[in-house]
Structure formats: structure tokens, C-alpha cells
Amino acid sequence: MMTQPRRDEDAPLRVLHVLASSQPGGTETNVLRLATAGSPQLCHHVLFLAPSGPISEQLSQANVPVTLAPGSGPLAALRAARAFRRLVKREAFDVVLIYGLRANTIGRTVCHLSRTRAAVLGGLRSLYPSGHKANWTLWLDRLTFRWSMGYISNSEAAVEHLVSHGYPRRKFWVIRQGVDLSRFAPAGAEVRERLRSTFDVPDGCPVLSCVANLRPVKDHETLLRALALVKQRGIPFRALLAGDGPLRFALEDVAASLDLSEEVRFLGQLAGDDVAHLFQATDIALLTSRVEGLPTALLEAMACGCAVVATDVGGTAELVEHGATGLLVEPGNVEAVATAVEDLLRHPARLDEMRSAARRRVEERFSLDRMIEEYESLLARLSHREV
């Protein structure tokens, strides 16, 4: 496959992003940031193989072209593939950037059969495949991987995971995600107290927060059981859990059974600036996932000046410096999570040092401007390259 020659060297690079979901998540949020950043070097179009949702609506409001092609089920997937094919043949995209296993399987196949001259790339943002379907999904991904130029990943850990399964390292590039440092920033004392009051936090009570979809891989049950131990040790706190998903009611029942109804609040899905406001009111950001790429939620939390307690999985250690910006623990270890939270809450001076260090680390390594520059450079280079 030959890449399409640019008709005009001064014209913006035309990029099609393909996503399997329009609901808030790390991948979707990153595409939203990239597509709405306003760079004159990139012109974005986003195709969702899903119905409209918060992310597609925000993109439309920002005047980013959006195409919806819901594809749940075999017949719907076929219709989605046809819509994808029509869009690719109609528009002269320079790059097609596809996220997620299902979207990559459909997208690579469509681009291959359509004989597009665009550079076809995957967006790798997690250590997949995992779980009981790992062998099947890995086989499917490797089958269609040959119809792409490779993966752009947000973490070294995700790259190493697939390289260990025989993927060629030369077909991977790492661009760590970035955050808008003006939007996600620490709040002043007065604003911080006002935000804490909106979440019904008592004066002087430490705030813990977790922003994650309520799915098994995020392992909220370990988090709740750890918080129950913290409470048993006589340490006051309020824990604010943002996100939604299939485990919502089950996790609320677990919290009630652990006598955490007073300490833990389930906020549901937050949108827009609500996530930034939550982190601005937070002392410690929590994440007890069993699988991760480079967690967007922790990046946003650190930008707002939160220390972190998180499981040492995926690329989390590439973001969080253990002992400097937070504490990393092994996944599934209730006692380790509880001890880490207790350690920070019992040593407020150390907690304050970590909070300041977290913001500095994001400023130095994870700015949105840096991410956009790296994407511009890499996509421009790959769109001129033969596979």
C-alpha cells in the first residue's frame, strides 16, 4: 500500500479518527482534546461506530465533523463498515487513526479493501488483549495488523506487551497524552473550599476521589474494601467516586455492606468542567485498576495538584513517580491500598509535597501543546511514507 501524496504541502493534514464508543473514557477524551486543540496543521473528522453520546456531542459543538455509524451486532457491523467505506472513498484523508480492537478490525479491513492511500494507524491505549478471550482477540488483531502502518501508543508498557507477543517493534511509536494545563490546574484556597462544599464535604475532612468507569477491570471493590479498613483505623475522609457502568448498583451495595454510606458517594458520570472541579477539591486521587494504559484520570488529577494512590499496572508508573508524586501498590491488594492512603493522610506535610510535585511533573512532561506537536510531526512524516 502506498501512502497518498499530499496535494498541497501547505494544506492541513486531514485525519480521520475512528472510535467504537462516544461515551466518556480515556481514549475518547484524548481524541476530543486533539481534535479541538485548534492546530492549523491538522484537520480532524471523527467517525463513531456507535450512537451519539457526550463525546460526539462535544465534538459537534466545537464544529469538528462527526459521522455516526452504529455497529452493534453482525448486521449493524456490516452497515457500519459500509458507512466507513463510503466516508473513506469520499474524503481524501491523509491519515486514518483507529482506536480499540473492534474498531481496528473493522477499520483496517475497510481501508484495505477500499485501497485507500491514507496512512492507516492504530491508537494503542491499553494493555490488550486481556481476559479469557485474549488468544482469540490477539489472533484477530495480528491478522489485520499487517494492513496498517502500526500503532501509536500512549505508554511504553502497552508497546512492550504486544512486542512480547511477536509484534515488530519498528511499527510502534509512543506519544504520551497531554492535558490542558490552564483548564486542569490547582484551585486557590477559597475556590477549593467552595468546591468541597458543593460535594457536601465537612470542613477539614480529606477528600479522596476516583474517576473511572464502573467496570470489572477498574476493580472498585478492592478500593471500597481498602476504604473500609481506613475507616476502621479511625481516619476521617470523604471518597467521591465518579463514573458509571454495569457495576453501579452492585458497588453501591458493597459500600453499604461495608458501612461506607456516610464516607463514600457515587457521583455518576461527570462531564465538562465537572471533572476538573472534582480534582480541584481532591487531596488524593485513587485508581485500583487491574489493567491500564496511561490513565487519563490520573493525569488530570495530578495537573490539579492531587497526590496519587494507584495500582502499579500498565503505564501508570510512567506517570506516577512512586514516593514523589504518589504511591504505587500491587493490584488487588486491599491492605496495600489502605496502608498507602493511611500513610498520606497521617502525614499531611508529605501529602502537600506530593501534590506540588504532581503538578510539576505534568507541566514538565505531559502538556497538551507537547502532545499536539508530537502528533503533528509523526503523522506528517508517516503520511508520506511507504509501508
N, C-alpha and C positions, 0 to 999 in steps of 0.2 A: 504494500500500500504506500503510495506517495502522498506526502502532505501537500495541501493546497497552497499554491503560490499566492502571496499577498497581491491584490490588485493595485493597492496604493500603500506605499510604505508609511505614509503619514496617517492613514486611516486607523481608527481604534481596532484592537484585536477583538474579534467577535467570538464570545464564549457562551456555549450552551451548558448550563448546569442541569443535571438530571438527578432528581431525588425521588425516593419511594414514599416519602411522608411529607406532609405540610404542617405537622404538629411540632411544637417547640422541642428542641433537643440540641445536643452539641453540634452535630453536623449541620442541621438546618440553620442554627444561629450563625454558624461560621459563614455559610453561603449568604445569608442575609447581610452580614457585615461587609463581605467582599463585594456583593452586588450593589450595595447602596453607598459605597465609600466615595463615589463621585470622581474616581480617577479617569482622566481623559484618555488614558491608554487602553482601557478595557471597556467593551460594550457587552452587557450581560443580558441573557434571556434564560429564564428558568422553567424547566418542564417538570411537573409533578406527576408521577404515576399514582396519583391519589386524588381524592376530592379536595376541595378548597379547605383551608384551615388558617390558623393565625399567621403562619409564616408567609403563605401565598398572599394573604390579605395585606400584610405589611409591605411586601414587595410591590404589589399593585398600587398601594397608596404612595409609594416612592417612585412611581412611574417606571418601574422595571417590568419589561414584558414578561407575562406569565402564561403558560399553557397548561391546562389540566387534562390529564388522560388517565382517569382511574382504571386500575388493572387488577382488581382482586378477583381471583378465580380464573380458570383456564380461558373462557370466552372473553372475559373482560381484559385479561392479559393480552390476548390477541388483538383486541380493539386498541389497547394502549400502544402496542407495538406498531400498529398501522398509523396511528396518530403521530407517533415518534418518527416513523419513516417519512411521512408527508412533511413534517417540520424540517427534518434534516435535508430533504431534497429541495425544499422551497427556499431555505435560508442558506446563505454562504458562510457557514460558521468556520472559523479557523481552528477552534478547539472545542471538543465535546468532553466535558468533565463529569464523570458519573460516580455516584456515592451509594455504597451499600451493595450487598451480594445480589439481591434480586434485581435491582436497577442495572447493575453491571452486566448480569447475564442477558437481560433484555437489550440493553443499550449497545453492548459490544456486538451482539448478533445482528441487530438492526443496522448499525453502522457498517458492518462487514458486508451484509447483503446489499446495502444501498451503494456500496463502492464510494463512500464519502472520502474526500481528500483531506478532511479535517484530522487534526491530531486527536486521537481518542485516548483518554486517560481515566484512571480510576482515582477516587479520593478515598484513601485508606485512613480511617479514624478510629479503629478499634482492633483488638487482637482477635480477629475472627479467621476462620470459623471456630466455634467452640460448642460444647454441649454434645448431646447424644447424636446429633446429625453432622458432626464435624467431618467425618470421612466423606460423606456424600457431598456436602457443600464445598469442601476443598476440591474434590474432583471436578465439580461443575465450574468452580472459579478458574481452575487451571485450564480446563477445556477452552474457555472463552478468553483467557488472559492473552493468548497468542494473537488475538485480534485487536490488541491495544498496544500503546507505547509503554505502558507500565502503570505504576501507582505513584501518586503524590501523597505522602503520609505526614501526619502531624507529630509523629513521635518515632524515635529510633527503635523503641520496643516493638511497635507494630511491624516495622520492617524486618527486624530480626526474627520475629515469629514466622513470617512467610518464607524468609530466606532459609530458615531451618527446615522448611518443608520442600526445599528444592527450587524455589523461585530464583531467577537470576538477579543478583544484587544490582547489576548495571541498569535495571529497569525500575529503580526506586529513587525517589527524591524526597527529601524531608524539608517541609516548610512548617514551622511551628505556628500555631494560630496566634492571633493578636487580639487585643481588646482596646476599645476606645477609652483612653486614659482620662478624657475630660468627662465622660459620662459615668464611668465606674471609677470613683475616687472617694477617699475618706471624707466623711462629713465633719463639720465643726461640732463642737460640744453641744451647742444649742439645738442645731438641726438633728443631731444624733438622739438627743433626749426626746425631741418631739416625735421622731420616727418610732422610737421604742414605745412611746405611749400609744401610738396607733396600733401596736401589736399587744397592748394590754400587759406590758412588762412592768412589774413593780420596780420602784426606784432602787438602784444599786444592785439589781439582780443580773448576773451574767446572762448573755444571750448566745445560744448555740443555734446554728441553722444548718439545714441540709436541703439542697436544691437538686432533685433527681426524680426521674420518672419512677413511679411505684411499680417496679417490675422485679422479678426474682434476682436478676443479675446485680441489682443495686444493694441487695441484702440489708434492707431496712430492719429486719428482725434482729440481726446482730447489734445494730445501732440501738434499738429500743432496749434490748436486754442489758447493754452496757450502761445506758442512761439509768436504768433501774438500780444498778449497782452504785452509780454515782449518788443517787438519791439516798440509798441505804447508808452511805458513808457520811450523810449529813451535810452535803454540799448543795446549796440552793442554785437553781438555774431555771431558765425557760428555753425550751427547744422548739424551734419553728421549722416545720417540715413542709417544703413547697414542692409541688409536683402532683401528678395524677397518674392513674393506671389501674390495671386489673386487680392489684392487691390492696386498694384503698380500704375497703371495708374490713378485710382480714387484718390489716395492720392496725386499724383503729381498735379492733377487738383485742389484739395483743397488747397495745398500750393500756387499755382499760384493765386487762387481767394483771398487768404489772404495776397497777396503782399509779399510772403516769398521767391520768386525765387532767390533773392540775398543771403539770410541768410541760406536757407536750401538746402542741397544736398542729393540726393538719390544715394547711392554708389552701390546698388545691393548686391548680395551675396558675402561675403568675405570668403576666405579660408586660411588655414595655418597660417602663422605668421601675416597676414594682420590684423586680429582681435586684436592681441596684439599691433601692431603698431598704430592702431586707438586709442586704450585706452591710450597708452603712450603719445599721442598727446592731450588727453582729460582732461578737468578740471572737468566737471560734467557729470556723466552717468545718462541717463534718462530711465525710463520704466513706462508706464502708463497702464499696463495690467489690465484686469478685473478679470482674473483667473491666478494663478501661483502656482508652487510648491516651489522649492528653485531655483531662476533664475540663470542659469549658466552665463549669460551675466553680471549680476551684480557682481558675484563672481570674474570673470576675470577682470572686471573694477576696483574693489576695490584692487585686487592684484597689479594692475598697478598704484595704488595711485590716484584713482578718488573718489571724493565725489559723493553722490548719491541723486537724487530726484526720488522717486518711489511711486507707489500706495501701500497702506497697505493691500495687499491681500495675501492669502496663507501663505507660509513660508517666505515671504520677510522680515518680522520683525525678523525672526530668524537669518537673515544675516546682515541686516542693523540696527544699533543702532540709533534710532531717536535722533537727536540733537548732536550725537557724530561722526558718520561716514556718516551721510546724513540726509535727511528729508523725512518723510513718509506722504502721503496725501491720502484722500479718493478717491476711483476710480470714474472716470467720472467728477471730479470737476475741470473744466478749470481754474477758479480763483485760487484755492489752488495750482495747479501746477505752474501757472505763479508767484504767490507770493513767493513760495519756491525757484524757480530759481532766481527771482529778489533779494531775501534776500541774497543768497550766492554770487551772482555777485556784489552786492553793498558792501559786507564785505569780501574783499579778505583775510584778516588775518584769519577770521573764516573758510573760504574755505580751506586755506592751512592747518589749524589744522585738519579739517575733512579728507583731503586727506591723511595725515600722519596716522591718526587713522584708516582709512580704511585698509591700508596696514598691520598695526599691527594686526588688528582683523583677517585678513585672515591668516597671519603667525601663529597666536596662535590657530586657531580653524578649518581651512579649507585647510590644506595642503594635497597634493596628497598622500604623504607617510602615513599619518594618515588614509586616506580613504582605501588605499590598505590593511593596517594591519587589519583594522576592517572587511573588506570583507573576507580576508583570514581566520580570526578566526571564523566568523559566518558561512561561507559556509562549512568549515571543520567540524564544530560542527553539522550543520543541515544535512549534507550528511551521518551522522552516526545515525540519529535519526528516530524513528518510528513516523508516523503521526497518 
